[in-house]
Amino acid sequence: MKNIIFYQGKTQYSNTGDALINKSLIEHLRPYAQIVLNNKGMPEGYLRELGANRHELSERGGGKFILYMVKVAFFNLFSRKHKLFFLATPPGHQFGNGPINFIKQFLLTILYFLLYLLRIKIIKIGFSIGPIDKGGGMLERWKSYFIPFYYVRDPLSLDLVHRIGIKKAKFFPDLAWTYSTDFCSNQTDTVFFSFRSQVVTGAECNGYTDDLISKIEHLATGVFATFKIVIGYQVKEDRTFCKLLYQTIRKKREVEFYDKQILLSTAEVFSSYKFVLTNRLHVALLGYQYGALPIILSDIKKHMKIKGIFEYAAASPLLLDVNQEKLALAATTRHLVDDSGIMMNVLGVKEKEYEMLTNSIVAEIFE
C-alpha cells in the first residue's frame, strides 16, 4: 500500500529558519511517502530553498487543497490503495490567544474530526507550543483526539501539553539538529553576530534592546577583540537592527556587515566562522551544522523556546543571559571560547542521538 502525505506548508517565507526545518522534514519524509505539498502562495525562491520537486506540488491552495485531500480520501475508503497522512501544521512555533484564534482552532477541530472519519492519519511534529490560554488549551486537547502522531520539540512544550491533557504527546528533536549539510571547512578566527531586537515576536522591549546592544558591544571590544567580527541576518526583518549593531560597534573597532540575507543556498558562509553569537534559534543551529559553536545571548528566562531546546540538549552552558553584569558575562563567554572544542563534542554526541531518534520515529509513523 502506497503512503501519501498531504503537507500543509504555509509559513514565514522571509525566515530562513523556517525553510531549514521544513526542508529537513521533507528530506526525512521522502523515503517513506509521496509528498503532496500545498504550495499555493509559496514564492519560487522558497520552493527552491526547500528543494521541492515539481511532481510534489499540488498547485492547489486553501480550500481547494483541503477539498482535493477529502476527495482522494473518500475514494480511498473503497479502493484501499493508499495509506493517507496529513501534516497538519509545518514544524515551528505554535501560539495564540483570544477569540479569533479560538474560532480558528474550533474550525480546525471540526476539520480534523472529518479527516479522522476519512481514515487520514494526522501528524503534528517538530513544533513547540505556548503560551496558550484556557480556551486554546481545551481546543488543542480536543484536536489531539484525532491526531495519532503528536510530537513536540522541547521539554517545556511537552510539559505544557501533558498538563492540558495530551498524554500521547512525545518528544521529537528540532529538525535543525538533523539537517544534512555537505561543506568544506574553511574556519578562521571569526565570530558572526546576528540578532533580533525582541526576545520573541511581539514582546515589549522595556530596555531589552538597549541592554542587548550594550552587552554585545562589550563582548565585541573585549572577549572577541582579537577576532574578526561579521554582522548579518538570516531573517529579513532583522536587517534594521543588525545594521544598527554594525553602526554602533564600528565606532569602537573594525567590523564587517554582510548585507545579504543568509539563505540555505548560501549558508556555507558559516563554515568560515568559529563562533555564532545570536538570539535566533535557527541562526545558532544552522551555524552549528557548518561547524561554528552556537552561543545564545538573550533574556533566557523569557526566551523559553531556546532555553528548553538547549537545556534538553545538555547545552545550557551556551546560554548567556543579557541581564548578567558585563564582567560576569565576559568571564562566562571567555570560558566558552577557551573550551569551544569540548562544547562542540557535547553537541556532536547529542546530534547523533537526535538523528537516531528522529529516524526511528519517522519510520515508526509509516510502518
C-alpha positions as CSV (number, residue, x, y, z in Angstrom):
1,M,0.0,0.0,0.0
2,K,1.5,3.4,-1.1
3,N,1.9,6.1,1.5
4,I,0.8,9.7,0.6
5,I,1.3,12.7,2.9
6,F,-0.5,15.9,2.3
7,Y,1.8,18.7,3.5
8,Q,0.4,21.9,4.7
9,G,3.4,24.1,4.2
10,K,2.4,27.8,4.8
11,T,4.9,29.5,7.0
12,Q,7.1,32.7,7.2
13,Y,8.8,32.8,3.9
14,S,11.2,35.6,4.9
15,N,12.8,33.4,7.7
16,T,15.5,31.0,6.6
17,G,14.9,29.1,9.8
18,D,11.5,28.0,8.6
19,A,13.0,26.9,5.3
20,L,15.6,25.0,7.3
21,I,13.3,22.9,9.4
22,N,10.7,22.3,6.6
23,K,13.5,21.1,4.2
24,S,14.8,18.9,6.8
25,L,11.4,17.3,7.5
26,I,10.7,16.8,3.7
27,E,14.0,15.0,3.4
28,H,13.1,12.7,6.3
29,L,9.6,12.0,4.8
30,R,10.6,11.4,1.2
31,P,11.9,7.8,1.7
32,Y,8.5,6.8,3.2
33,A,5.8,8.7,1.4
34,Q,4.8,10.6,-1.7
35,I,4.6,14.2,-0.7
36,V,1.7,16.4,-1.9
37,L,2.7,20.0,-0.9
38,N,0.2,22.8,-0.6
39,N,2.4,25.3,-2.4
40,K,-0.2,27.9,-3.2
41,G,1.3,31.3,-2.4
42,M,4.8,30.0,-1.9
43,P,7.4,32.1,-3.5
44,E,9.5,30.4,-6.1
45,G,12.7,31.2,-4.2
46,Y,11.3,29.5,-1.1
47,L,10.4,26.3,-3.1
48,R,14.0,26.2,-4.4
49,E,15.2,26.5,-0.8
50,L,13.0,23.5,0.1
51,G,14.3,21.5,-2.8
52,A,10.7,20.6,-3.6
53,N,10.3,18.6,-6.8
54,R,7.7,19.7,-9.3
55,H,5.7,16.4,-9.0
56,E,5.3,17.1,-5.3
57,L,3.5,20.4,-5.8
58,S,-0.3,20.3,-5.6
59,E,-0.8,23.7,-7.2
60,R,-4.0,23.9,-5.1
61,G,-4.3,26.2,-2.1
62,G,-6.7,27.0,0.8
63,G,-10.0,25.2,0.5
64,K,-9.1,23.6,-2.8
65,F,-6.2,21.8,-1.2
66,I,-8.5,20.5,1.6
67,L,-11.2,19.5,-0.9
68,Y,-8.7,17.6,-3.0
69,M,-7.4,15.7,0.1
70,V,-11.0,14.9,1.1
71,K,-11.8,13.7,-2.4
72,V,-8.8,11.4,-2.5
73,A,-9.6,10.1,1.0
74,F,-13.2,9.4,0.1
75,F,-12.4,7.3,-2.9
76,N,-9.6,5.6,-1.0
77,L,-12.2,4.3,1.5
78,F,-13.4,2.0,-1.2
79,S,-10.2,1.2,-3.2
80,R,-7.8,1.0,-0.1
81,K,-4.9,1.7,-2.4
82,H,-3.1,4.1,-0.2
83,K,-2.3,5.0,3.4
84,L,-3.1,8.7,3.8
85,F,-1.4,11.2,6.1
86,F,-1.9,14.9,6.7
87,L,0.9,17.1,8.1
88,A,-1.5,19.4,10.0
89,T,1.0,22.3,10.5
90,P,4.6,22.8,9.4
91,P,7.2,22.5,12.1
92,G,7.9,25.7,14.0
93,H,6.2,27.5,16.9
94,Q,2.5,27.5,17.7
95,F,1.0,30.2,19.9
96,G,-2.1,32.4,20.0
97,N,-4.8,33.5,22.3
98,G,-8.1,35.4,22.1
99,P,-11.5,34.9,20.3
100,I,-10.2,34.9,16.7
101,N,-7.7,32.2,17.5
102,F,-10.4,30.3,19.3
103,I,-12.7,30.3,16.3
104,K,-9.8,29.3,14.0
105,Q,-8.9,26.4,16.3
106,F,-12.5,25.3,16.6
107,L,-12.8,25.1,12.8
108,L,-9.6,23.1,12.7
109,T,-11.1,20.7,15.3
110,I,-14.0,20.0,13.0
111,L,-11.7,19.5,10.0
112,Y,-9.6,17.0,12.0
113,F,-12.7,15.1,13.0
114,L,-13.7,14.9,9.3
115,L,-10.3,13.7,8.3
116,Y,-10.3,11.1,11.1
117,L,-13.6,9.7,9.8
118,L,-12.0,9.5,6.3
119,R,-9.1,7.5,7.8
120,I,-6.4,10.1,7.2
121,K,-3.8,9.9,9.9
122,I,-2.9,13.4,11.1
123,I,0.7,14.3,12.1
124,K,1.9,17.2,14.2
125,I,5.7,17.0,14.5
126,G,8.7,19.1,15.3
127,F,6.9,22.1,16.9
128,S,6.8,24.0,20.1
129,I,3.7,25.5,21.7
130,G,2.8,28.3,24.1
131,P,1.7,30.4,25.5
132,I,-2.0,29.5,25.0
133,D,-5.0,30.5,27.1
134,K,-7.5,28.2,28.7
135,G,-9.8,28.0,25.7
136,G,-6.9,27.4,23.3
137,G,-5.6,24.6,25.6
138,M,-9.1,23.0,25.6
139,L,-9.3,23.0,21.8
140,E,-5.7,21.7,21.5
141,R,-6.7,18.8,23.6
142,W,-9.9,18.2,21.6
143,K,-7.8,18.3,18.3
144,S,-5.3,15.8,19.7
145,Y,-8.1,13.1,19.9
146,F,-7.8,12.9,16.1
147,I,-4.0,13.2,15.9
148,P,-2.3,9.8,16.4
149,F,1.2,11.3,15.9
150,Y,1.8,14.3,18.2
151,Y,5.4,15.3,18.7
152,V,6.8,18.5,20.2
153,R,10.4,19.7,20.0
154,D,11.3,20.8,23.5
155,P,10.6,19.6,27.1
156,L,8.8,22.8,28.1
157,S,6.2,22.3,25.4
158,L,6.0,18.6,26.3
159,D,5.2,19.6,29.9
160,L,2.6,22.1,28.8
161,V,0.7,19.7,26.5
162,H,0.8,17.0,29.1
163,R,-0.7,19.4,31.7
164,I,-3.6,20.3,29.4
165,G,-4.3,16.6,29.0
166,I,-2.5,15.5,25.8
167,K,-0.8,12.4,27.3
168,K,0.1,10.8,24.0
169,A,2.5,13.7,23.2
170,K,6.2,12.7,22.8
171,F,9.5,14.5,22.2
172,F,10.9,14.9,18.7
173,P,14.1,16.9,18.2
174,D,14.1,20.3,16.4
175,L,14.6,19.4,12.8
176,A,17.7,21.7,12.5
177,W,19.6,19.1,14.5
178,T,19.3,16.6,11.7
179,Y,19.6,18.9,8.7
180,S,22.1,17.4,6.2
181,T,25.0,19.6,5.1
182,D,27.9,19.0,2.8
183,F,30.7,21.5,3.1
184,C,34.5,22.1,3.2
185,S,35.5,23.7,6.5
186,N,37.4,27.0,6.0
187,Q,37.2,28.1,9.6
188,T,39.0,31.3,10.7
189,D,39.1,33.3,13.9
190,T,35.8,35.0,13.0
191,V,32.6,35.4,15.0
192,F,29.3,36.0,13.4
193,F,26.7,38.2,15.2
194,S,23.0,38.1,14.3
195,F,20.2,39.4,16.4
196,R,16.6,40.4,16.5
197,S,15.5,43.5,18.6
198,Q,13.0,41.5,20.7
199,V,13.2,38.4,22.9
200,V,10.2,36.9,21.0
201,T,7.9,38.3,18.3
202,G,5.5,40.9,19.7
203,A,7.2,41.1,23.1
204,E,7.7,44.5,24.8
205,C,11.3,45.6,24.7
206,N,11.3,47.6,28.0
207,G,15.0,48.3,27.9
208,Y,16.0,44.9,26.5
209,T,17.2,46.3,23.2
210,D,19.5,48.9,24.7
211,D,20.9,46.4,27.2
212,L,21.4,43.9,24.4
213,I,23.4,46.4,22.3
214,S,25.5,47.4,25.3
215,K,26.4,43.8,26.1
216,I,27.2,42.9,22.5
217,E,29.4,45.9,22.2
218,H,31.2,45.0,25.4
219,L,31.9,41.4,24.1
220,A,32.9,42.8,20.7
221,T,35.6,45.0,22.2
222,G,36.6,42.6,25.0
223,V,36.4,38.8,24.7
224,F,36.2,39.0,20.9
225,A,38.7,41.9,20.5
226,T,41.2,39.7,18.6
227,F,38.6,38.1,16.4
228,K,37.2,39.3,13.1
229,I,33.5,40.2,13.6
230,V,30.9,39.9,10.8
231,I,27.3,41.0,11.5
232,G,24.5,39.7,9.3
233,Y,20.9,38.4,9.2
234,Q,19.0,35.3,8.4
235,V,15.6,36.8,8.7
236,K,14.8,39.8,6.5
237,E,13.1,41.7,9.4
238,D,16.3,41.6,11.4
239,R,18.3,43.7,8.9
240,T,17.5,47.1,10.5
241,F,18.6,46.0,14.0
242,C,21.7,44.2,12.7
243,K,22.6,47.4,10.7
244,L,22.2,49.4,14.0
245,L,24.6,47.0,15.7
246,Y,27.1,47.4,13.0
247,Q,26.9,51.2,13.1
248,T,27.4,51.1,16.9
249,I,30.3,48.7,17.0
250,R,32.2,50.2,14.1
251,K,32.7,53.3,16.3
252,K,34.9,51.2,18.6
253,R,36.6,48.7,16.3
254,E,36.7,47.2,12.8
255,V,33.6,45.2,11.9
256,E,32.1,43.9,8.7
257,F,28.4,44.0,7.7
258,Y,27.2,41.1,5.5
259,D,24.3,42.8,3.8
260,K,22.6,39.8,2.2
261,Q,20.0,37.6,3.8
262,I,21.6,34.2,4.6
263,L,19.7,31.5,2.8
264,L,20.1,27.7,2.8
265,S,21.7,28.0,-0.6
266,T,24.3,30.5,0.8
267,A,24.7,29.1,4.3
268,E,28.1,27.7,3.6
269,V,29.4,31.1,4.6
270,F,29.0,29.8,8.2
271,S,31.9,27.4,7.5
272,S,34.4,30.2,7.8
273,Y,33.1,31.3,11.3
274,K,34.4,29.8,14.6
275,F,31.5,31.2,16.7
276,V,28.0,32.4,16.2
277,L,26.5,34.8,18.7
278,T,22.8,35.3,18.3
279,N,19.3,35.3,19.9
280,R,17.8,33.4,17.0
281,L,17.4,29.6,17.5
282,H,17.9,28.7,13.8
283,V,20.8,31.1,13.2
284,A,22.5,29.2,16.1
285,L,21.7,25.7,14.8
286,L,22.3,26.4,11.1
287,G,25.7,27.9,12.1
288,Y,26.4,24.7,14.1
289,Q,25.7,22.5,11.1
290,Y,28.5,24.3,9.3
291,G,31.0,23.8,12.2
292,A,30.5,27.0,14.3
293,L,29.9,26.9,18.0
294,P,26.5,28.5,18.6
295,I,26.3,30.8,21.6
296,I,22.9,32.4,22.7
297,L,22.7,35.9,24.2
298,S,19.2,36.8,25.3
299,D,16.9,37.2,28.2
300,I,17.0,33.4,28.9
301,K,14.1,33.3,31.4
302,K,11.8,34.9,28.8
303,H,13.2,33.0,25.8
304,M,11.6,29.8,26.8
305,K,11.8,28.1,23.4
306,I,15.6,28.4,23.1
307,K,16.0,27.7,26.8
308,G,14.1,24.4,26.6
309,I,15.8,23.2,23.4
310,F,19.4,24.0,24.6
311,E,18.9,22.7,28.1
312,Y,17.5,19.4,26.9
313,A,20.5,19.1,24.5
314,A,22.9,19.4,27.5
315,A,23.9,22.7,26.0
316,S,22.9,25.1,28.8
317,P,26.5,26.5,29.2
318,L,25.9,28.1,25.7
319,L,23.0,30.2,27.1
320,L,24.2,33.7,28.1
321,D,21.8,35.9,29.9
322,V,21.7,39.6,28.8
323,N,20.8,40.5,32.4
324,Q,24.2,39.5,33.7
325,E,26.7,42.1,34.7
326,K,29.2,42.9,32.0
327,L,32.2,41.4,33.8
328,A,30.4,38.2,34.7
329,L,29.1,37.9,31.1
330,A,32.6,38.4,29.7
331,A,34.1,35.8,32.0
332,T,31.4,33.2,31.0
333,T,31.9,34.0,27.4
334,R,35.7,33.7,27.6
335,H,35.3,30.3,29.3
336,L,33.2,29.2,26.3
337,V,35.7,30.4,23.8
338,D,38.5,28.6,25.6
339,D,36.5,25.4,25.9
340,S,34.9,25.5,22.5
341,G,36.2,22.1,21.4
342,I,34.6,20.5,24.5
343,M,31.2,22.0,23.8
344,M,31.3,21.1,20.1
345,N,31.9,17.5,21.2
346,V,28.9,17.6,23.6
347,L,26.7,18.9,20.7
348,G,28.1,16.2,18.4
349,V,27.1,13.4,20.8
350,K,23.6,14.9,21.2
351,E,23.3,15.4,17.4
352,K,23.9,11.7,16.8
353,E,21.4,10.7,19.5
354,Y,18.8,13.0,17.9
355,E,19.5,11.6,14.5
356,M,18.8,8.1,15.7
357,L,15.7,9.2,17.5
358,T,14.4,11.1,14.5
359,N,14.9,8.2,12.1
360,S,13.3,5.8,14.5
361,I,10.1,8.0,15.0
362,V,9.7,8.7,11.3
363,A,10.0,5.0,10.4
364,E,7.5,4.2,13.1
365,I,4.9,6.6,11.8
366,F,4.9,5.0,8.4
367,E,5.4,1.3,9.4
